[in-house]
Amino acid sequence: MIKYEDKCTVSNEGRDMHVEVEVDNYRSGKSFTAYLAGTKFQMRYNQSRKLYEGYVAGMDLSSKGPKEWRI
């Protein structure tokens, strides 16, 4: 079984800004739902960049996703 952390770092590359978001519905290599200050948004995996990407409030966001481990 694979577990994942319920938080991860999301970056706004244009502004060199990094914030921690809550993670839900994580599907490794596909997508996850992120929550930041009550705002919900989708992060979808970009295979060519090997990053999750999303868009909220006029900002392009990216993340490596939450840490995973096997139990």
mmCIF file as Biopython writes it, N, C-alpha, C and O atoms, coordinates in Angstrom:
data_model
#
loop_
_atom_site.group_PDB
_atom_site.id
_atom_site.type_symbol
_atom_site.label_atom_id
_atom_site.label_alt_id
_atom_site.label_comp_id
_atom_site.label_asym_id
_atom_site.label_entity_id
_atom_site.label_seq_id
_atom_site.pdbx_PDB_ins_code
_atom_site.Cartn_x
_atom_site.Cartn_y
_atom_site.Cartn_z
_atom_site.occupancy
_atom_site.B_iso_or_equiv
_atom_site.auth_seq_id
_atom_site.auth_asym_id
_atom_site.pdbx_PDB_model_num
ATOM 1   N N  . MET A ? 1  ? 0.837   -1.180 0.000   1.0 0.0 1  A 1 
ATOM 2   C CA . MET A ? 1  ? 0.000   0.000  0.000   1.0 0.0 1  A 1 
ATOM 3   C C  . MET A ? 1  ? 0.885   1.248  0.000   1.0 0.0 1  A 1 
ATOM 4   O O  . MET A ? 1  ? 1.907   1.294  0.684   1.0 0.0 1  A 1 
ATOM 5   N N  . ILE A ? 2  ? 0.486   2.241  -0.762  1.0 0.0 2  A 1 
ATOM 6   C CA . ILE A ? 2  ? 1.234   3.496  -0.833  1.0 0.0 2  A 1 
ATOM 7   C C  . ILE A ? 2  ? 0.442   4.583  -0.111  1.0 0.0 2  A 1 
ATOM 8   O O  . ILE A ? 2  ? -0.751  4.767  -0.353  1.0 0.0 2  A 1 
ATOM 9   N N  . LYS A ? 3  ? 1.115   5.287  0.765   1.0 0.0 3  A 1 
ATOM 10  C CA . LYS A ? 3  ? 0.533   6.427  1.481   1.0 0.0 3  A 1 
ATOM 11  C C  . LYS A ? 3  ? 1.180   7.707  0.968   1.0 0.0 3  A 1 
ATOM 12  O O  . LYS A ? 3  ? 2.268   7.671  0.393   1.0 0.0 3  A 1 
ATOM 13  N N  . TYR A ? 4  ? 0.516   8.827  1.174   1.0 0.0 4  A 1 
ATOM 14  C CA . TYR A ? 4  ? 1.091   10.113 0.784   1.0 0.0 4  A 1 
ATOM 15  C C  . TYR A ? 4  ? 0.788   11.157 1.853   1.0 0.0 4  A 1 
ATOM 16  O O  . TYR A ? 4  ? -0.191  11.047 2.591   1.0 0.0 4  A 1 
ATOM 17  N N  . GLU A ? 5  ? 1.638   12.161 1.920   1.0 0.0 5  A 1 
ATOM 18  C CA . GLU A ? 5  ? 1.436   13.252 2.869   1.0 0.0 5  A 1 
ATOM 19  C C  . GLU A ? 5  ? 0.194   14.040 2.484   1.0 0.0 5  A 1 
ATOM 20  O O  . GLU A ? 5  ? -0.181  14.068 1.312   1.0 0.0 5  A 1 
ATOM 21  N N  . ASP A ? 6  ? -0.440  14.671 3.441   1.0 0.0 6  A 1 
ATOM 22  C CA . ASP A ? 6  ? -1.650  15.446 3.163   1.0 0.0 6  A 1 
ATOM 23  C C  . ASP A ? 6  ? -1.351  16.906 2.849   1.0 0.0 6  A 1 
ATOM 24  O O  . ASP A ? 6  ? -2.266  17.723 2.746   1.0 0.0 6  A 1 
ATOM 25  N N  . LYS A ? 7  ? -0.061  17.237 2.697   1.0 0.0 7  A 1 
ATOM 26  C CA . LYS A ? 7  ? 0.353   18.598 2.323   1.0 0.0 7  A 1 
ATOM 27  C C  . LYS A ? 7  ? 1.515   18.520 1.346   1.0 0.0 7  A 1 
ATOM 28  O O  . LYS A ? 7  ? 2.248   17.531 1.312   1.0 0.0 7  A 1 
ATOM 29  N N  . CYS A ? 8  ? 1.675   19.571 0.553   1.0 0.0 8  A 1 
ATOM 30  C CA . CYS A ? 8  ? 2.840   19.664 -0.325  1.0 0.0 8  A 1 
ATOM 31  C C  . CYS A ? 8  ? 3.085   21.139 -0.659  1.0 0.0 8  A 1 
ATOM 32  O O  . CYS A ? 8  ? 2.268   22.004 -0.345  1.0 0.0 8  A 1 
ATOM 33  N N  . THR A ? 9  ? 4.211   21.401 -1.293  1.0 0.0 9  A 1 
ATOM 34  C CA . THR A ? 9  ? 4.581   22.756 -1.685  1.0 0.0 9  A 1 
ATOM 35  C C  . THR A ? 9  ? 4.164   23.010 -3.128  1.0 0.0 9  A 1 
ATOM 36  O O  . THR A ? 9  ? 4.400   22.185 -4.011  1.0 0.0 9  A 1 
ATOM 37  N N  . VAL A ? 10 ? 3.544   24.163 -3.352  1.0 0.0 10 A 1 
ATOM 38  C CA . VAL A ? 10 ? 3.154   24.606 -4.687  1.0 0.0 10 A 1 
ATOM 39  C C  . VAL A ? 10 ? 3.905   25.902 -4.971  1.0 0.0 10 A 1 
ATOM 40  O O  . VAL A ? 10 ? 4.013   26.767 -4.102  1.0 0.0 10 A 1 
ATOM 41  N N  . SER A ? 11 ? 4.419   26.031 -6.184  1.0 0.0 11 A 1 
ATOM 42  C CA . SER A ? 11 ? 5.222   27.201 -6.548  1.0 0.0 11 A 1 
ATOM 43  C C  . SER A ? 11 ? 4.571   27.999 -7.666  1.0 0.0 11 A 1 
ATOM 44  O O  . SER A ? 11 ? 3.972   27.442 -8.586  1.0 0.0 11 A 1 
ATOM 45  N N  . ASN A ? 12 ? 4.702   29.317 -7.564  1.0 0.0 12 A 1 
ATOM 46  C CA . ASN A ? 12 ? 4.340   30.219 -8.656  1.0 0.0 12 A 1 
ATOM 47  C C  . ASN A ? 12 ? 5.665   30.661 -9.251  1.0 0.0 12 A 1 
ATOM 48  O O  . ASN A ? 12 ? 6.336   31.548 -8.722  1.0 0.0 12 A 1 
ATOM 49  N N  . GLU A ? 13 ? 6.029   30.032 -10.353 1.0 0.0 13 A 1 
ATOM 50  C CA . GLU A ? 13 ? 7.348   30.268 -10.932 1.0 0.0 13 A 1 
ATOM 51  C C  . GLU A ? 13 ? 7.561   31.706 -11.377 1.0 0.0 13 A 1 
ATOM 52  O O  . GLU A ? 13 ? 8.684   32.206 -11.314 1.0 0.0 13 A 1 
ATOM 53  N N  . GLY A ? 14 ? 6.521   32.377 -11.822 1.0 0.0 14 A 1 
ATOM 54  C CA . GLY A ? 14 ? 6.646   33.754 -12.284 1.0 0.0 14 A 1 
ATOM 55  C C  . GLY A ? 14 ? 6.993   34.733 -11.180 1.0 0.0 14 A 1 
ATOM 56  O O  . GLY A ? 14 ? 7.598   35.774 -11.434 1.0 0.0 14 A 1 
ATOM 57  N N  . ARG A ? 15 ? 6.613   34.401 -9.952  1.0 0.0 15 A 1 
ATOM 58  C CA . ARG A ? 15 ? 6.854   35.300 -8.819  1.0 0.0 15 A 1 
ATOM 59  C C  . ARG A ? 15 ? 7.816   34.723 -7.798  1.0 0.0 15 A 1 
ATOM 60  O O  . ARG A ? 15 ? 8.047   35.336 -6.756  1.0 0.0 15 A 1 
ATOM 61  N N  . ASP A ? 16 ? 8.384   33.551 -8.076  1.0 0.0 16 A 1 
ATOM 62  C CA . ASP A ? 16 ? 9.283   32.881 -7.128  1.0 0.0 16 A 1 
ATOM 63  C C  . ASP A ? 16 ? 8.626   32.783 -5.755  1.0 0.0 16 A 1 
ATOM 64  O O  . ASP A ? 16 ? 9.247   33.083 -4.735  1.0 0.0 16 A 1 
ATOM 65  N N  . MET A ? 17 ? 7.362   32.359 -5.739  1.0 0.0 17 A 1 
ATOM 66  C CA . MET A ? 17 ? 6.586   32.233 -4.516  1.0 0.0 17 A 1 
ATOM 67  C C  . MET A ? 17 ? 6.309   30.751 -4.253  1.0 0.0 17 A 1 
ATOM 68  O O  . MET A ? 17 ? 5.959   30.019 -5.178  1.0 0.0 17 A 1 
ATOM 69  N N  . HIS A ? 18 ? 6.460   30.304 -3.015  1.0 0.0 18 A 1 
ATOM 70  C CA . HIS A ? 18 ? 6.225   28.915 -2.643  1.0 0.0 18 A 1 
ATOM 71  C C  . HIS A ? 18 ? 5.294   28.894 -1.437  1.0 0.0 18 A 1 
ATOM 72  O O  . HIS A ? 18 ? 5.539   29.587 -0.450  1.0 0.0 18 A 1 
ATOM 73  N N  . VAL A ? 19 ? 4.221   28.099 -1.514  1.0 0.0 19 A 1 
ATOM 74  C CA . VAL A ? 19 ? 3.280   27.984 -0.402  1.0 0.0 19 A 1 
ATOM 75  C C  . VAL A ? 19 ? 2.940   26.518 -0.165  1.0 0.0 19 A 1 
ATOM 76  O O  . VAL A ? 19 ? 3.030   25.691 -1.073  1.0 0.0 19 A 1 
ATOM 77  N N  . GLU A ? 20 ? 2.554   26.213 1.052   1.0 0.0 20 A 1 
ATOM 78  C CA . GLU A ? 20 ? 2.133   24.864 1.384   1.0 0.0 20 A 1 
ATOM 79  C C  . GLU A ? 20 ? 0.621   24.773 1.236   1.0 0.0 20 A 1 
ATOM 80  O O  . GLU A ? 20 ? -0.105  25.645 1.713   1.0 0.0 20 A 1 
ATOM 81  N N  . VAL A ? 21 ? 0.147   23.725 0.579   1.0 0.0 21 A 1 
ATOM 82  C CA . VAL A ? 21 ? -1.281  23.512 0.368   1.0 0.0 21 A 1 
ATOM 83  C C  . VAL A ? 21 ? -1.685  22.162 0.968   1.0 0.0 21 A 1 
ATOM 84  O O  . VAL A ? 21 ? -0.847  21.283 1.168   1.0 0.0 21 A 1 
ATOM 85  N N  . GLU A ? 22 ? -2.965  22.016 1.247   1.0 0.0 22 A 1 
ATOM 86  C CA . GLU A ? 22 ? -3.504  20.732 1.671   1.0 0.0 22 A 1 
ATOM 87  C C  . GLU A ? 22 ? -3.811  19.919 0.419   1.0 0.0 22 A 1 
ATOM 88  O O  . GLU A ? 22 ? -4.233  20.470 -0.597  1.0 0.0 22 A 1 
ATOM 89  N N  . VAL A ? 23 ? -3.598  18.603 0.495   1.0 0.0 23 A 1 
ATOM 90  C CA . VAL A ? 23 ? -3.776  17.704 -0.641  1.0 0.0 23 A 1 
ATOM 91  C C  . VAL A ? 23 ? -4.922  16.730 -0.370  1.0 0.0 23 A 1 
ATOM 92  O O  . VAL A ? 23 ? -5.044  16.184 0.726   1.0 0.0 23 A 1 
ATOM 93  N N  . ASP A ? 24 ? -5.755  16.524 -1.384  1.0 0.0 24 A 1 
ATOM 94  C CA . ASP A ? 24 ? -6.842  15.556 -1.304  1.0 0.0 24 A 1 
ATOM 95  C C  . ASP A ? 24 ? -6.975  14.866 -2.658  1.0 0.0 24 A 1 
ATOM 96  O O  . ASP A ? 24 ? -6.560  15.412 -3.680  1.0 0.0 24 A 1 
ATOM 97  N N  . ASN A ? 25 ? -7.548  13.680 -2.666  1.0 0.0 25 A 1 
ATOM 98  C CA . ASN A ? 25 ? -7.790  12.924 -3.906  1.0 0.0 25 A 1 
ATOM 99  C C  . ASN A ? 25 ? -6.527  12.772 -4.755  1.0 0.0 25 A 1 
ATOM 100 O O  . ASN A ? 25 ? -6.566  12.937 -5.974  1.0 0.0 25 A 1 
ATOM 101 N N  . TYR A ? 26 ? -5.419  12.460 -4.105  1.0 0.0 26 A 1 
ATOM 102 C CA . TYR A ? 26 ? -4.149  12.320 -4.820  1.0 0.0 26 A 1 
ATOM 103 C C  . TYR A ? 26 ? -4.125  11.036 -5.634  1.0 0.0 26 A 1 
ATOM 104 O O  . TYR A ? 26 ? -4.404  9.955  -5.115  1.0 0.0 26 A 1 
ATOM 105 N N  . ARG A ? 27 ? -3.790  11.162 -6.913  1.0 0.0 27 A 1 
ATOM 106 C CA . ARG A ? 27 ? -3.588  10.024 -7.811  1.0 0.0 27 A 1 
ATOM 107 C C  . ARG A ? 27 ? -2.211  10.212 -8.447  1.0 0.0 27 A 1 
ATOM 108 O O  . ARG A ? 27 ? -2.028  11.053 -9.327  1.0 0.0 27 A 1 
ATOM 109 N N  . SER A ? 28 ? -1.266  9.427  -7.993  1.0 0.0 28 A 1 
ATOM 110 C CA . SER A ? 28 ? 0.129   9.564  -8.419  1.0 0.0 28 A 1 
ATOM 111 C C  . SER A ? 28 ? 0.259   9.540  -9.938  1.0 0.0 28 A 1 
ATOM 112 O O  . SER A ? 28 ? -0.251  8.641  -10.606 1.0 0.0 28 A 1 
ATOM 113 N N  . GLY A ? 29 ? 0.954   10.549 -10.471 1.0 0.0 29 A 1 
ATOM 114 C CA . GLY A ? 29 ? 1.174   10.640 -11.906 1.0 0.0 29 A 1 
ATOM 115 C C  . GLY A ? 29 ? -0.043  11.082 -12.692 1.0 0.0 29 A 1 
ATOM 116 O O  . GLY A ? 29 ? -0.021  11.052 -13.923 1.0 0.0 29 A 1 
ATOM 117 N N  . LYS A ? 30 ? -1.115  11.494 -12.008 1.0 0.0 30 A 1 
ATOM 118 C CA . LYS A ? 30 ? -2.331  11.933 -12.699 1.0 0.0 30 A 1 
ATOM 119 C C  . LYS A ? 30 ? -2.801  13.307 -12.221 1.0 0.0 30 A 1 
ATOM 120 O O  . LYS A ? 30 ? -2.804  14.262 -12.998 1.0 0.0 30 A 1 
ATOM 121 N N  . SER A ? 31 ? -3.203  13.418 -10.937 1.0 0.0 31 A 1 
ATOM 122 C CA . SER A ? 31 ? -3.733  14.694 -10.457 1.0 0.0 31 A 1 
ATOM 123 C C  . SER A ? 31 ? -3.933  14.672 -8.939  1.0 0.0 31 A 1 
ATOM 124 O O  . SER A ? 31 ? -3.836  13.623 -8.302  1.0 0.0 31 A 1 
ATOM 125 N N  . PHE A ? 32 ? -4.210  15.837 -8.380  1.0 0.0 32 A 1 
ATOM 126 C CA . PHE A ? 32 ? -4.675  15.947 -7.003  1.0 0.0 32 A 1 
ATOM 127 C C  . PHE A ? 32 ? -5.455  17.240 -6.839  1.0 0.0 32 A 1 
ATOM 128 O O  . PHE A ? 32 ? -5.313  18.174 -7.629  1.0 0.0 32 A 1 
ATOM 129 N N  . THR A ? 33 ? -6.269  17.279 -5.816  1.0 0.0 33 A 1 
ATOM 130 C CA . THR A ? 33 ? -7.016  18.483 -5.467  1.0 0.0 33 A 1 
ATOM 131 C C  . THR A ? 33 ? -6.232  19.211 -4.389  1.0 0.0 33 A 1 
ATOM 132 O O  . THR A ? 33 ? -5.819  18.600 -3.402  1.0 0.0 33 A 1 
ATOM 133 N N  . ALA A ? 34 ? -6.024  20.504 -4.566  1.0 0.0 34 A 1 
ATOM 134 C CA . ALA A ? 34 ? -5.284  21.315 -3.605  1.0 0.0 34 A 1 
ATOM 135 C C  . ALA A ? 34 ? -6.221  22.342 -2.979  1.0 0.0 34 A 1 
ATOM 136 O O  . ALA A ? 34 ? -7.143  22.840 -3.624  1.0 0.0 34 A 1 
ATOM 137 N N  . TYR A ? 35 ? -5.964  22.648 -1.707  1.0 0.0 35 A 1 
ATOM 138 C CA . TYR A ? 35 ? -6.734  23.654 -0.974  1.0 0.0 35 A 1 
ATOM 139 C C  . TYR A ? 35 ? -5.774  24.670 -0.374  1.0 0.0 35 A 1 
ATOM 140 O O  . TYR A ? 35 ? -4.812  24.311 0.304   1.0 0.0 35 A 1 
ATOM 141 N N  . LEU A ? 36 ? -6.050  25.940 -0.634  1.0 0.0 36 A 1 
ATOM 142 C CA . LEU A ? 36 ? -5.243  27.030 -0.104  1.0 0.0 36 A 1 
ATOM 143 C C  . LEU A ? 36 ? -6.173  28.143 0.348   1.0 0.0 36 A 1 
ATOM 144 O O  . LEU A ? 36 ? -6.880  28.735 -0.468  1.0 0.0 36 A 1 
ATOM 145 N N  . ALA A ? 37 ? -6.176  28.425 1.629   1.0 0.0 37 A 1 
ATOM 146 C CA . ALA A ? 37 ? -7.006  29.505 2.191   1.0 0.0 37 A 1 
ATOM 147 C C  . ALA A ? 37 ? -8.460  29.386 1.745   1.0 0.0 37 A 1 
ATOM 148 O O  . ALA A ? 37 ? -9.085  30.378 1.369   1.0 0.0 37 A 1 
ATOM 149 N N  . GLY A ? 38 ? -8.994  28.164 1.790   1.0 0.0 38 A 1 
ATOM 150 C CA . GLY A ? 38 ? -10.389 27.943 1.434   1.0 0.0 38 A 1 
ATOM 151 C C  . GLY A ? 38 ? -10.673 27.853 -0.055  1.0 0.0 38 A 1 
ATOM 152 O O  . GLY A ? 38 ? -11.821 27.655 -0.453  1.0 0.0 38 A 1 
ATOM 153 N N  . THR A ? 39 ? -9.649  27.994 -0.882  1.0 0.0 39 A 1 
ATOM 154 C CA . THR A ? 39 ? -9.821  27.897 -2.333  1.0 0.0 39 A 1 
ATOM 155 C C  . THR A ? 39 ? -9.400  26.504 -2.793  1.0 0.0 39 A 1 
ATOM 156 O O  . THR A ? 39 ? -8.315  26.030 -2.455  1.0 0.0 39 A 1 
ATOM 157 N N  . LYS A ? 40 ? -10.269 25.854 -3.568  1.0 0.0 40 A 1 
ATOM 158 C CA . LYS A ? 40 ? -10.013 24.521 -4.085  1.0 0.0 40 A 1 
ATOM 159 C C  . LYS A ? 40 ? -9.603  24.626 -5.557  1.0 0.0 40 A 1 
ATOM 160 O O  . LYS A ? 40 ? -10.237 25.344 -6.330  1.0 0.0 40 A 1 
ATOM 161 N N  . PHE A ? 41 ? -8.544  23.911 -5.939  1.0 0.0 41 A 1 
ATOM 162 C CA . PHE A ? 41 ? -8.132  23.900 -7.338  1.0 0.0 41 A 1 
ATOM 163 C C  . PHE A ? 41 ? -7.458  22.585 -7.682  1.0 0.0 41 A 1 
ATOM 164 O O  . PHE A ? 41 ? -6.915  21.908 -6.809  1.0 0.0 41 A 1 
ATOM 165 N N  . GLN A ? 42 ? -7.495  22.225 -8.969  1.0 0.0 42 A 1 
ATOM 166 C CA . GLN A ? 42 ? -6.935  20.978 -9.470  1.0 0.0 42 A 1 
ATOM 167 C C  . GLN A ? 42 ? -5.495  21.161 -9.934  1.0 0.0 42 A 1 
ATOM 168 O O  . GLN A ? 42 ? -5.139  22.171 -10.540 1.0 0.0 42 A 1 
ATOM 169 N N  . MET A ? 43 ? -4.694  20.174 -9.638  1.0 0.0 43 A 1 
ATOM 170 C CA . MET A ? 43 ? -3.328  20.101 -10.138 1.0 0.0 43 A 1 
ATOM 171 C C  . MET A ? 43 ? -3.240  18.834 -10.986 1.0 0.0 43 A 1 
ATOM 172 O O  . MET A ? 43 ? -3.495  17.737 -10.489 1.0 0.0 43 A 1 
ATOM 173 N N  . ARG A ? 44 ? -2.880  18.977 -12.268 1.0 0.0 44 A 1 
ATOM 174 C CA . ARG A ? 44 ? -2.801  17.845 -13.185 1.0 0.0 44 A 1 
ATOM 175 C C  . ARG A ? 44 ? -1.345  17.593 -13.583 1.0 0.0 44 A 1 
ATOM 176 O O  . ARG A ? 44 ? -0.560  18.526 -13.754 1.0 0.0 44 A 1 
ATOM 177 N N  . TYR A ? 45 ? -1.008  16.320 -13.724 1.0 0.0 45 A 1 
ATOM 178 C CA . TYR A ? 45 ? 0.372   15.943 -14.009 1.0 0.0 45 A 1 
ATOM 179 C C  . TYR A ? 45 ? 0.743   16.236 -15.462 1.0 0.0 45 A 1 
ATOM 180 O O  . TYR A ? 45 ? 0.006   15.886 -16.383 1.0 0.0 45 A 1 
ATOM 181 N N  . ASN A ? 46 ? 1.896   16.882 -15.655 1.0 0.0 46 A 1 
ATOM 182 C CA . ASN A ? 46 ? 2.458   17.152 -16.976 1.0 0.0 46 A 1 
ATOM 183 C C  . ASN A ? 46 ? 3.640   16.197 -17.144 1.0 0.0 46 A 1 
ATOM 184 O O  . ASN A ? 46 ? 4.698   16.390 -16.545 1.0 0.0 46 A 1 
ATOM 185 N N  . GLN A ? 47 ? 3.448   15.171 -17.963 1.0 0.0 47 A 1 
ATOM 186 C CA . GLN A ? 47 ? 4.459   14.128 -18.132 1.0 0.0 47 A 1 
ATOM 187 C C  . GLN A ? 47 ? 5.791   14.679 -18.646 1.0 0.0 47 A 1 
ATOM 188 O O  . GLN A ? 47 ? 6.848   14.228 -18.206 1.0 0.0 47 A 1 
ATOM 189 N N  . SER A ? 48 ? 5.760   15.631 -19.557 1.0 0.0 48 A 1 
ATOM 190 C CA . SER A ? 48 ? 7.012   16.146 -20.126 1.0 0.0 48 A 1 
ATOM 191 C C  . SER A ? 48 ? 7.826   16.954 -19.109 1.0 0.0 48 A 1 
ATOM 192 O O  . SER A ? 48 ? 9.056   16.939 -19.159 1.0 0.0 48 A 1 
ATOM 193 N N  . ARG A ? 49 ? 7.168   17.644 -18.206 1.0 0.0 49 A 1 
ATOM 194 C CA . ARG A ? 49 ? 7.874   18.417 -17.167 1.0 0.0 49 A 1 
ATOM 195 C C  . ARG A ? 49 ? 8.054   17.634 -15.871 1.0 0.0 49 A 1 
ATOM 196 O O  . ARG A ? 49 ? 8.822   18.041 -14.999 1.0 0.0 49 A 1 
ATOM 197 N N  . LYS A ? 50 ? 7.342   16.504 -15.743 1.0 0.0 50 A 1 
ATOM 198 C CA . LYS A ? 50 ? 7.368   15.689 -14.532 1.0 0.0 50 A 1 
ATOM 199 C C  . LYS A ? 50 ? 6.965   16.507 -13.303 1.0 0.0 50 A 1 
ATOM 200 O O  . LYS A ? 50 ? 7.553   16.375 -12.229 1.0 0.0 50 A 1 
ATOM 201 N N  . LEU A ? 51 ? 5.942   17.359 -13.488 1.0 0.0 51 A 1 
ATOM 202 C CA . LEU A ? 51 ? 5.396   18.208 -12.434 1.0 0.0 51 A 1 
ATOM 203 C C  . LEU A ? 51 ? 3.877   18.225 -12.531 1.0 0.0 51 A 1 
ATOM 204 O O  . LEU A ? 51 ? 3.304   17.984 -13.594 1.0 0.0 51 A 1 
ATOM 205 N N  . TYR A ? 52 ? 3.241   18.512 -11.409 1.0 0.0 52 A 1 
ATOM 206 C CA . TYR A ? 52 ? 1.807   18.780 -11.413 1.0 0.0 52 A 1 
ATOM 207 C C  . TYR A ? 52 ? 1.628   20.265 -11.672 1.0 0.0 52 A 1 
ATOM 208 O O  . TYR A ? 52 ? 2.372   21.081 -11.128 1.0 0.0 52 A 1 
ATOM 209 N N  . GLU A ? 53 ? 0.647   20.627 -12.498 1.0 0.0 53 A 1 
ATOM 210 C CA . GLU A ? 53 ? 0.420   22.026 -12.848 1.0 0.0 53 A 1 
ATOM 211 C C  . GLU A ? 53 ? -1.040  22.399 -12.631 1.0 0.0 53 A 1 
ATOM 212 O O  . GLU A ? 53 ? -1.943  21.581 -12.805 1.0 0.0 53 A 1 
ATOM 213 N N  . GLY A ? 54 ? -1.247  23.645 -12.249 1.0 0.0 54 A 1 
ATOM 214 C CA . GLY A ? 54 ? -2.601  24.148 -12.054 1.0 0.0 54 A 1 
ATOM 215 C C  . GLY A ? 54 ? -2.648  25.647 -12.265 1.0 0.0 54 A 1 
ATOM 216 O O  . GLY A ? 54 ? -1.622  26.297 -12.468 1.0 0.0 54 A 1 
ATOM 217 N N  . TYR A ? 55 ? -3.857  26.186 -12.213 1.0 0.0 55 A 1 
ATOM 218 C CA . TYR A ? 55 ? -4.069  27.609 -12.444 1.0 0.0 55 A 1 
ATOM 219 C C  . TYR A ? 55 ? -5.153  28.080 -11.473 1.0 0.0 55 A 1 
ATOM 220 O O  . TYR A ? 55 ? -6.235  27.496 -11.411 1.0 0.0 55 A 1 
ATOM 221 N N  . VAL A ? 56 ? -4.857  29.133 -10.723 1.0 0.0 56 A 1 
ATOM 222 C CA . VAL A ? 56 ? -5.848  29.703 -9.810  1.0 0.0 56 A 1 
ATOM 223 C C  . VAL A ? 56 ? -5.540  31.184 -9.619  1.0 0.0 56 A 1 
ATOM 224 O O  . VAL A ? 56 ? -4.380  31.580 -9.510  1.0 0.0 56 A 1 
ATOM 225 N N  . ALA A ? 57 ? -6.586  31.988 -9.580  1.0 0.0 57 A 1 
ATOM 226 C CA . ALA A ? 57 ? -6.468  33.427 -9.325  1.0 0.0 57 A 1 
ATOM 227 C C  . ALA A ? 57 ? -5.431  34.101 -10.224 1.0 0.0 57 A 1 
ATOM 228 O O  . ALA A ? 57 ? -4.686  34.968 -9.768  1.0 0.0 57 A 1 
ATOM 229 N N  . GLY A ? 58 ? -5.380  33.711 -11.491 1.0 0.0 58 A 1 
ATOM 230 C CA . GLY A ? 58 ? -4.462  34.343 -12.430 1.0 0.0 58 A 1 
ATOM 231 C C  . GLY A ? 58 ? -3.019  33.896 -12.300 1.0 0.0 58 A 1 
ATOM 232 O O  . GLY A ? 58 ? -2.129  34.508 -12.890 1.0 0.0 58 A 1 
ATOM 233 N N  . MET A ? 59 ? -2.770  32.840 -11.537 1.0 0.0 59 A 1 
ATOM 234 C CA . MET A ? 59 ? -1.401  32.373 -11.336 1.0 0.0 59 A 1 
ATOM 235 C C  . MET A ? 59 ? -1.220  30.966 -11.887 1.0 0.0 59 A 1 
ATOM 236 O O  . MET A ? 59 ? -2.061  30.094 -11.666 1.0 0.0 59 A 1 
ATOM 237 N N  . ASP A ? 60 ? -0.119  30.746 -12.605 1.0 0.0 60 A 1 
ATOM 238 C CA . ASP A ? 60 ? 0.270   29.409 -13.041 1.0 0.0 60 A 1 
ATOM 239 C C  . ASP A ? 60 ? 1.083   28.772 -11.919 1.0 0.0 60 A 1 
ATOM 240 O O  . ASP A ? 60 ? 2.083   29.331 -11.469 1.0 0.0 60 A 1 
ATOM 241 N N  . LEU A ? 61 ? 0.643   27.601 -11.476 1.0 0.0 61 A 1 
ATOM 242 C CA . LEU A ? 61 ? 1.274   26.943 -10.335 1.0 0.0 61 A 1 
ATOM 243 C C  . LEU A ? 61 ? 1.868   25.608 -10.749 1.0 0.0 61 A 1 
ATOM 244 O O  . LEU A ? 61 ? 1.411   24.987 -11.709 1.0 0.0 61 A 1 
ATOM 245 N N  . SER A ? 62 ? 2.896   25.165 -10.018 1.0 0.0 62 A 1 
ATOM 246 C CA . SER A ? 62 ? 3.484   23.852 -10.268 1.0 0.0 62 A 1 
ATOM 247 C C  . SER A ? 62 ? 3.910   23.235 -8.948  1.0 0.0 62 A 1 
ATOM 248 O O  . SER A ? 62 ? 4.143   23.938 -7.964  1.0 0.0 62 A 1 
ATOM 249 N N  . SER A ? 63 ? 4.012   21.894 -8.940  1.0 0.0 63 A 1 
ATOM 250 C CA . SER A ? 63 ? 4.384   21.172 -7.726  1.0 0.0 63 A 1 
ATOM 251 C C  . SER A ? 63 ? 4.946   19.806 -8.092  1.0 0.0 63 A 1 
ATOM 252 O O  . SER A ? 63 ? 4.577   19.222 -9.111  1.0 0.0 63 A 1 
ATOM 253 N N  . LYS A ? 64 ? 5.842   19.305 -7.251  1.0 0.0 64 A 1 
ATOM 254 C CA . LYS A ? 64 ? 6.316   17.932 -7.396  1.0 0.0 64 A 1 
ATOM 255 C C  . LYS A ? 64 ? 5.303   16.967 -6.780  1.0 0.0 64 A 1 
ATOM 256 O O  . LYS A ? 64 ? 5.429   15.754 -6.946  1.0 0.0 64 A 1 
ATOM 257 N N  . GLY A ? 65 ? 4.313   17.483 -6.082  1.0 0.0 65 A 1 
ATOM 258 C CA . GLY A ? 65 ? 3.314   16.653 -5.420  1.0 0.0 65 A 1 
ATOM 259 C C  . GLY A ? 65 ? 3.736   16.277 -4.017  1.0 0.0 65 A 1 
ATOM 260 O O  . GLY A ? 65 ? 4.832   16.623 -3.576  1.0 0.0 65 A 1 
ATOM 261 N N  . PRO A ? 66 ? 2.859   15.563 -3.311  1.0 0.0 66 A 1 
ATOM 262 C CA . PRO A ? 66 ? 3.191   15.169 -1.940  1.0 0.0 66 A 1 
ATOM 263 C C  . PRO A ? 66 ? 4.191   14.020 -1.902  1.0 0.0 66 A 1 
ATOM 264 O O  . PRO A ? 66 ? 4.324   13.273 -2.871  1.0 0.0 66 A 1 
ATOM 265 N N  . LYS A ? 67 ? 4.886   13.884 -0.792  1.0 0.0 67 A 1 
ATOM 266 C CA . LYS A ? 67 ? 5.813   12.771 -0.612  1.0 0.0 67 A 1 
ATOM 267 C C  . LYS A ? 67 ? 5.009   11.489 -0.458  1.0 0.0 67 A 1 
ATOM 268 O O  . LYS A ? 67 ? 3.955   11.473 0.177   1.0 0.0 67 A 1 
ATOM 269 N N  . GLU A ? 68 ? 5.523   10.412 -1.050  1.0 0.0 68 A 1 
ATOM 270 C CA . GLU A ? 68 ? 4.875   9.105  -0.987  1.0 0.0 68 A 1 
ATOM 271 C C  . GLU A ? 68 ? 5.792   8.126  -0.269  1.0 0.0 68 A 1 
ATOM 272 O O  . GLU A ? 68 ? 7.012   8.284  -0.277  1.0 0.0 68 A 1 
ATOM 273 N N  . TRP A ? 69 ? 5.189   7.102  0.356   1.0 0.0 69 A 1 
ATOM 274 C CA . TRP A ? 69 ? 5.959   6.016  0.932   1.0 0.0 69 A 1 
ATOM 275 C C  . TRP A ? 69 ? 5.114   4.745  0.973   1.0 0.0 69 A 1 
ATOM 276 O O  . TRP A ? 69 ? 3.884   4.795  1.005   1.0 0.0 69 A 1 
ATOM 277 N N  . ARG A ? 70 ? 5.792   3.626  0.971   1.0 0.0 70 A 1 
ATOM 278 C CA . ARG A ? 70 ? 5.124   2.310  1.023   1.0 0.0 70 A 1 
ATOM 279 C C  . ARG A ? 70 ? 5.038   1.832  2.467   1.0 0.0 70 A 1 
ATOM 280 O O  . ARG A ? 70 ? 5.950   2.024  3.271   1.0 0.0 70 A 1 
ATOM 281 N N  . ILE A ? 71 ? 3.896   1.198  2.763   1.0 0.0 71 A 1 
ATOM 282 C CA . ILE A ? 71 ? 3.767   0.595  4.100   1.0 0.0 71 A 1 
ATOM 283 C C  . ILE A ? 71 ? 3.380   -0.870 3.949   1.0 0.0 71 A 1 
ATOM 284 O O  . ILE A ? 71 ? 3.218   -1.571 4.948   1.0 0.0 71 A 1 
#
